[in-house]
Amino acid sequence: MGSRRVGVRRVEALVDNLLDHGTLNGINGSQFVLCDPDRFHLEEYFARRPALNTNIAIAFNLDFELLGANAANANVTYSSTTTGLKLTTAGSDNDAMIVLPHLDSNQTAWSNTKFGTENQVQWECLLRTDASIADMTWYAGLKLTNTDAYATDDDQAYFLYSSNDDSGALTTNANLHFVYSVGGTDFITDLGITVAAATTYRLGVSIDADRKVSVYVDGEQYSVITAAAAGGGTVSPAKGDIKSNALTDDVDLIPYLGVVARTGSAKSLIIIYEKISRIVFE
C-alpha cells in the first residue's frame, strides 16, 4: 500500500505540474494540451470564414472579422494544399488582411472577456507561410490595435516578420522577431529564427502572475531582451528561459493575426488555429 500511495502522489504531482498556469503542459510543448479547470479557454479553428464587420451573419464567422487596406471577403479562402484559412492581400503596396475578434459589444467572448496583463493570459496560434515570403510582413499576437507597426501600441506582446522596415527598424529582416512594449517602451528581440517559405510555425505567449512574458516557437522557449535595443537585440543562446520585464498592470490585450503586402503584388498567409486562456478570477 505504501508504494501505491507514493505512485498516486507522483501522478498527482505530475498532473499539478501539467496544469500549472505559467508553463507548457504536454504534447509538443503546447500550453493547451490539457484544459485547466481553473482557467477560461477559447479555441478557434475557423470552421467559418471571417468577413468584414458589415457582413456579420451566420454564413460567416460570428467571433472573428476581417480588417485591412483593401481587405475583401473573397480573399479569405480555405487552403487547397493544407488545413486552415488562406489570407491573400489585394495587389497594391500596404494592402493588408487582418483577422481579429469582433469588437462589437457583446458579440464574442474573444473580445468582451478581458484578457488583461494581470490575468495570466496564455495565447497560441499555428500558421503557415506561403510559397513566397518576399516583400511582405506578417504578425501574430496580443496588441491594443490592429497595426503591424511596433511603435504604435504602448503595450503589446507579439511576433513580427517583415522583409523591410515598414513595421519599424529590425536588426535582421529575414528573422522572426518578438516585440513587447511596456508603457510605450519597445523591447524587440531577434529570435535568431530565419523565416522560411511554405513552413509551419506554432507561436506561443505565456504571461505569468508577475506579468512577465515567456515566448515559445514550435514548443521551445526563447529568451527575450530586458534592455531596449534599437532595431532589436539578441540573447545568446537564443533558446532559454529569460522572461520579459513586467508588462504594464491591468491592460486588456486583443489577439491579432495579419499579413501586409510590401510591393504591388498579392501576399498570402495561412492561419490554422488560434487559442487563448486566462485565469477565471483576477
VEXVEX-69438 format. One record per residue (C-alpha): residue in one letter; x, y, z. Coordinates in nm, 2 decimals. Each point is the difference from the previous one (the first is absolute). Example, Ala and Ser with C-alpha at 12.3 -4.5 7.8 and 13.67 -1.06 7.14 Angstrom:
# residues 2
+------+--------+--------+--------+
! gupa !      u !      v !      w !
+------+--------+--------+--------+
!    A !   1.23 !  -0.45 !   0.78 !
!    S !   0.14 !   0.34 !  -0.07 !
+------+--------+--------+--------+
END
This chain:
# residues 282
+------+--------+--------+--------+
! gupa !      u !      v !      w !
+------+--------+--------+--------+
!    M !   0.00 !   0.00 !   0.00 !
!    G !   0.29 !   0.24 !   0.08 !
!    S !   0.14 !  -0.03 !  -0.35 !
!    R !  -0.34 !   0.05 !  -0.15 !
!    R !  -0.05 !   0.32 !   0.20 !
!    V !   0.34 !   0.13 !  -0.12 !
!    G !  -0.11 !  -0.08 !  -0.36 !
!    V !  -0.32 !   0.19 !   0.04 !
!    R !   0.18 !   0.30 !   0.14 !
!    R !   0.24 !   0.00 !  -0.29 !
!    V !  -0.29 !  -0.01 !  -0.25 !
!    E !  -0.17 !   0.28 !   0.19 !
!    A !   0.32 !   0.21 !   0.00 !
!    L !   0.04 !  -0.06 !  -0.38 !
!    V !  -0.36 !   0.11 !  -0.07 !
!    D !   0.05 !   0.31 !   0.22 !
!    N !   0.31 !   0.08 !  -0.20 !
!    L !  -0.17 !  -0.05 !  -0.33 !
!    L !  -0.28 !   0.23 !   0.10 !
!    D !   0.23 !   0.27 !   0.14 !
!    H !  -0.12 !   0.34 !  -0.11 !
!    G !   0.34 !   0.13 !  -0.11 !
!    T !   0.14 !  -0.30 !  -0.19 !
!    L !  -0.06 !  -0.22 !  -0.31 !
!    N !  -0.20 !  -0.30 !   0.08 !
!    G !   0.08 !  -0.29 !  -0.22 !
!    I !   0.01 !  -0.13 !  -0.36 !
!    N !   0.24 !   0.19 !  -0.23 !
!    G !   0.04 !   0.28 !   0.25 !
!    S !  -0.35 !   0.14 !  -0.03 !
!    Q !  -0.16 !   0.20 !   0.27 !
!    F !  -0.34 !  -0.14 !  -0.10 !
!    V !   0.03 !  -0.37 !   0.01 !
!    L !  -0.18 !  -0.02 !   0.33 !
!    C !  -0.28 !   0.24 !   0.09 !
!    D !   0.06 !   0.12 !   0.35 !
!    P !  -0.34 !   0.01 !   0.18 !
!    D !   0.11 !   0.33 !   0.17 !
!    R !   0.05 !   0.17 !  -0.33 !
!    F !  -0.24 !   0.14 !  -0.26 !
!    H !   0.09 !  -0.14 !  -0.35 !
!    L !  -0.10 !   0.10 !  -0.35 !
!    E !   0.11 !  -0.18 !  -0.32 !
!    E !  -0.06 !   0.09 !  -0.36 !
!    Y !   0.06 !  -0.23 !  -0.30 !
!    F !  -0.19 !   0.23 !  -0.25 !
!    A !  -0.28 !  -0.24 !  -0.10 !
!    R !  -0.16 !   0.33 !  -0.13 !
!    R !   0.20 !   0.26 !  -0.19 !
!    P !   0.04 !   0.34 !   0.15 !
!    A !  -0.15 !   0.28 !  -0.20 !
!    L !  -0.02 !   0.38 !   0.01 !
!    N !  -0.19 !   0.13 !   0.30 !
!    T !  -0.29 !   0.12 !  -0.21 !
!    N !  -0.06 !  -0.36 !  -0.10 !
!    I !  -0.05 !  -0.16 !   0.35 !
!    A !  -0.24 !  -0.28 !  -0.08 !
!    I !  -0.03 !  -0.37 !   0.06 !
!    A !   0.17 !  -0.07 !  -0.34 !
!    F !   0.32 !   0.15 !   0.14 !
!    N !   0.19 !  -0.03 !   0.33 !
!    L !  -0.20 !   0.15 !   0.29 !
!    D !   0.31 !   0.04 !   0.22 !
!    F !   0.26 !   0.14 !  -0.24 !
!    E !   0.01 !   0.27 !  -0.27 !
!    L !   0.22 !   0.13 !  -0.28 !
!    L !   0.18 !   0.34 !  -0.02 !
!    G !   0.27 !   0.15 !  -0.21 !
!    A !   0.07 !   0.23 !  -0.29 !
!    N !  -0.21 !  -0.13 !  -0.30 !
!    A !  -0.09 !  -0.31 !   0.20 !
!    A !  -0.28 !  -0.20 !  -0.16 !
!    N !  -0.21 !  -0.30 !   0.10 !
!    A !   0.09 !  -0.18 !  -0.33 !
!    N !   0.37 !   0.01 !   0.10 !
!    V !  -0.06 !  -0.24 !   0.30 !
!    T !  -0.01 !  -0.35 !  -0.13 !
!    Y !   0.07 !  -0.35 !   0.14 !
!    S !   0.34 !  -0.12 !  -0.10 !
!    S !   0.01 !  -0.26 !  -0.28 !
!    T !   0.33 !  -0.14 !   0.11 !
!    T !  -0.02 !  -0.01 !   0.38 !
!    T !  -0.24 !   0.06 !   0.28 !
!    G !  -0.11 !   0.35 !   0.10 !
!    L !  -0.10 !   0.33 !  -0.15 !
!    K !   0.20 !   0.17 !  -0.27 !
!    L !   0.01 !   0.38 !   0.03 !
!    T !   0.11 !   0.17 !  -0.33 !
!    T !   0.04 !   0.38 !  -0.02 !
!    A !  -0.10 !   0.21 !  -0.30 !
!    G !   0.27 !   0.09 !  -0.25 !
!    S !   0.12 !   0.34 !   0.13 !
!    D !   0.28 !   0.11 !   0.24 !
!    N !  -0.12 !  -0.01 !   0.36 !
!    D !  -0.32 !  -0.19 !  -0.07 !
!    A !  -0.08 !  -0.22 !   0.30 !
!    M !  -0.21 !  -0.28 !   0.13 !
!    I !  -0.05 !  -0.01 !   0.38 !
!    V !  -0.20 !  -0.24 !   0.20 !
!    L !  -0.12 !   0.11 !   0.34 !
!    P !  -0.29 !  -0.06 !   0.24 !
!    H !  -0.31 !   0.20 !  -0.07 !
!    L !   0.03 !   0.31 !   0.22 !
!    D !  -0.38 !   0.06 !   0.01 !
!    S !  -0.15 !   0.00 !   0.35 !
!    N !  -0.11 !  -0.34 !   0.12 !
!    Q !   0.07 !  -0.17 !  -0.34 !
!    T !   0.27 !  -0.24 !   0.11 !
!    A !   0.19 !  -0.10 !   0.32 !
!    W !   0.32 !   0.03 !  -0.20 !
!    S !  -0.01 !   0.38 !   0.05 !
!    N !  -0.27 !   0.05 !   0.27 !
!    T !   0.18 !  -0.22 !   0.24 !
!    K !   0.30 !   0.20 !   0.12 !
!    F !   0.34 !  -0.15 !  -0.06 !
!    G !   0.19 !   0.23 !   0.22 !
!    T !   0.37 !   0.01 !   0.08 !
!    E !  -0.09 !  -0.09 !   0.36 !
!    N !  -0.21 !  -0.31 !  -0.11 !
!    Q !   0.29 !  -0.25 !  -0.07 !
!    V !  -0.10 !  -0.01 !  -0.36 !
!    Q !   0.12 !  -0.28 !  -0.23 !
!    W !  -0.03 !   0.03 !  -0.38 !
!    E !   0.10 !  -0.23 !  -0.28 !
!    C !  -0.04 !  -0.02 !  -0.38 !
!    L !   0.10 !  -0.23 !  -0.28 !
!    L !   0.07 !   0.17 !  -0.34 !
!    R !   0.18 !  -0.09 !  -0.32 !
!    T !   0.19 !   0.22 !  -0.23 !
!    D !  -0.08 !   0.00 !  -0.37 !
!    A !   0.23 !  -0.11 !  -0.29 !
!    S !   0.16 !   0.35 !   0.00 !
!    I !   0.08 !   0.22 !   0.30 !
!    A !   0.17 !   0.28 !  -0.19 !
!    D !  -0.13 !   0.36 !   0.02 !
!    M !  -0.24 !  -0.07 !   0.28 !
!    T !  -0.08 !   0.04 !   0.37 !
!    W !  -0.19 !  -0.24 !   0.23 !
!    Y !  -0.06 !   0.03 !   0.37 !
!    A !  -0.19 !  -0.19 !   0.27 !
!    G !  -0.06 !   0.05 !   0.37 !
!    L !  -0.15 !   0.23 !   0.26 !
!    K !  -0.04 !   0.37 !  -0.07 !
!    L !  -0.22 !   0.31 !   0.06 !
!    T !  -0.06 !   0.08 !  -0.36 !
!    N !   0.01 !  -0.18 !  -0.34 !
!    T !   0.32 !   0.17 !  -0.13 !
!    D !   0.32 !  -0.20 !  -0.07 !
!    A !   0.22 !   0.30 !   0.09 !
!    Y !   0.16 !  -0.06 !   0.33 !
!    A !   0.02 !   0.37 !   0.09 !
!    T !  -0.38 !   0.05 !   0.01 !
!    D !  -0.12 !  -0.20 !   0.30 !
!    D !   0.14 !   0.10 !   0.35 !
!    D !  -0.07 !  -0.36 !   0.13 !
!    Q !   0.03 !  -0.32 !  -0.21 !
!    A !   0.16 !  -0.34 !  -0.03 !
!    Y !   0.01 !  -0.14 !  -0.36 !
!    F !   0.21 !  -0.17 !  -0.26 !
!    L !   0.12 !   0.19 !  -0.31 !
!    Y !   0.15 !  -0.09 !  -0.33 !
!    S !   0.06 !   0.28 !  -0.25 !
!    S !   0.21 !  -0.01 !  -0.32 !
!    N !   0.07 !   0.38 !   0.03 !
!    D !  -0.02 !   0.26 !   0.28 !
!    D !  -0.35 !   0.12 !  -0.07 !
!    S !  -0.12 !  -0.14 !   0.33 !
!    G !   0.30 !   0.16 !   0.18 !
!    A !   0.37 !  -0.06 !  -0.02 !
!    L !   0.11 !  -0.36 !   0.05 !
!    T !   0.35 !  -0.14 !   0.05 !
!    T !  -0.03 !  -0.28 !  -0.25 !
!    N !  -0.31 !   0.02 !  -0.23 !
!    A !   0.03 !  -0.37 !  -0.09 !
!    N !  -0.05 !  -0.11 !   0.36 !
!    L !  -0.31 !  -0.03 !   0.23 !
!    H !  -0.01 !   0.26 !   0.27 !
!    F !  -0.20 !   0.03 !   0.32 !
!    V !  -0.12 !   0.34 !   0.11 !
!    Y !  -0.13 !   0.09 !   0.34 !
!    S !  -0.07 !   0.35 !   0.12 !
!    V !  -0.03 !   0.14 !   0.36 !
!    G !  -0.16 !   0.34 !   0.03 !
!    G !   0.13 !   0.12 !  -0.34 !
!    T !   0.35 !  -0.15 !   0.03 !
!    D !   0.06 !  -0.27 !  -0.27 !
!    F !   0.21 !  -0.31 !   0.06 !
!    I !   0.07 !  -0.18 !  -0.32 !
!    T !   0.18 !  -0.33 !  -0.01 !
!    D !   0.15 !  -0.16 !  -0.31 !
!    L !  -0.08 !  -0.37 !   0.08 !
!    G !   0.26 !  -0.13 !  -0.24 !
!    I !  -0.25 !  -0.19 !  -0.20 !
!    T !   0.03 !   0.05 !  -0.38 !
!    V !  -0.36 !   0.00 !  -0.13 !
!    A !  -0.05 !  -0.24 !  -0.29 !
!    A !  -0.26 !  -0.03 !  -0.28 !
!    A !  -0.26 !  -0.28 !   0.02 !
!    T !   0.08 !  -0.06 !   0.36 !
!    T !  -0.23 !  -0.05 !   0.30 !
!    Y !   0.07 !   0.19 !   0.33 !
!    R !  -0.17 !  -0.05 !   0.33 !
!    L !   0.03 !   0.32 !   0.21 !
!    G !  -0.08 !   0.03 !   0.37 !
!    V !  -0.01 !   0.27 !   0.26 !
!    S !  -0.04 !  -0.06 !   0.37 !
!    I !  -0.04 !   0.28 !   0.25 !
!    D !   0.07 !  -0.10 !   0.36 !
!    A !  -0.13 !   0.13 !   0.33 !
!    D !   0.27 !   0.27 !   0.00 !
!    R !  -0.11 !   0.12 !  -0.34 !
!    K !   0.32 !  -0.13 !  -0.16 !
!    V !  -0.02 !  -0.16 !  -0.35 !
!    S !   0.15 !  -0.33 !  -0.10 !
!    V !   0.03 !  -0.06 !  -0.37 !
!    Y !  -0.03 !  -0.33 !  -0.19 !
!    V !   0.06 !  -0.11 !  -0.36 !
!    D !  -0.09 !  -0.35 !  -0.10 !
!    G !  -0.02 !  -0.10 !   0.36 !
!    E !   0.35 !   0.13 !   0.10 !
!    Q !   0.05 !   0.30 !   0.22 !
!    Y !   0.21 !   0.29 !  -0.13 !
!    S !   0.15 !   0.27 !   0.22 !
!    V !  -0.09 !   0.36 !  -0.05 !
!    I !   0.19 !   0.32 !   0.07 !
!    T !  -0.06 !   0.21 !   0.31 !
!    A !   0.19 !   0.31 !  -0.11 !
!    A !  -0.13 !   0.20 !  -0.30 !
!    A !   0.22 !  -0.03 !  -0.31 !
!    A !  -0.06 !   0.20 !  -0.32 !
!    G !  -0.13 !  -0.23 !  -0.27 !
!    G !   0.01 !  -0.30 !   0.23 !
!    G !   0.25 !  -0.18 !   0.22 !
!    T !   0.11 !  -0.36 !   0.02 !
!    V !   0.05 !  -0.24 !   0.29 !
!    S !   0.26 !  -0.28 !   0.00 !
!    P !  -0.09 !  -0.27 !   0.00 !
!    A !  -0.33 !   0.09 !  -0.17 !
!    K !  -0.18 !  -0.30 !   0.15 !
!    G !  -0.04 !   0.07 !   0.37 !
!    D !  -0.23 !   0.10 !   0.28 !
!    I !   0.06 !   0.37 !   0.04 !
!    K !  -0.34 !   0.17 !   0.03 !
!    S !  -0.10 !   0.35 !  -0.09 !
!    N !  -0.01 !   0.29 !   0.24 !
!    A !  -0.34 !   0.04 !   0.18 !
!    L !  -0.27 !   0.13 !  -0.23 !
!    T !  -0.21 !   0.30 !   0.10 !
!    D !  -0.26 !  -0.11 !   0.25 !
!    D !  -0.37 !  -0.03 !  -0.10 !
!    V !   0.03 !   0.04 !  -0.37 !
!    D !  -0.25 !  -0.19 !  -0.21 !
!    L !   0.15 !  -0.15 !  -0.31 !
!    I !  -0.16 !  -0.14 !  -0.32 !
!    P !   0.13 !  -0.28 !  -0.23 !
!    Y !   0.09 !   0.11 !  -0.36 !
!    L !   0.12 !  -0.20 !  -0.30 !
!    G !   0.10 !   0.19 !  -0.31 !
!    V !   0.18 !   0.01 !  -0.33 !
!    V !   0.11 !   0.31 !  -0.19 !
!    A !   0.13 !   0.04 !  -0.36 !
!    R !   0.32 !   0.20 !  -0.03 !
!    T !  -0.01 !   0.03 !  -0.38 !
!    G !  -0.27 !   0.02 !  -0.27 !
!    S !  -0.08 !  -0.37 !   0.00 !
!    A !  -0.22 !  -0.22 !   0.21 !
!    K !   0.14 !  -0.17 !   0.31 !
!    S !  -0.14 !  -0.30 !   0.20 !
!    L !   0.00 !  -0.16 !   0.34 !
!    I !  -0.17 !  -0.31 !   0.12 !
!    I !  -0.16 !   0.00 !   0.35 !
!    I !  -0.08 !  -0.35 !   0.14 !
!    Y !  -0.12 !   0.08 !   0.36 !
!    E !   0.01 !   0.24 !   0.28 !
!    K !  -0.04 !  -0.06 !   0.38 !
!    I !  -0.01 !   0.22 !   0.31 !
!    S !  -0.06 !  -0.05 !   0.37 !
!    R !   0.01 !   0.18 !   0.33 !
!    I !  -0.05 !  -0.07 !   0.37 !
!    V !  -0.37 !   0.01 !   0.09 !
!    F !   0.02 !   0.25 !   0.28 !
!    E !   0.24 !   0.30 !   0.02 !
+------+--------+--------+--------+
END
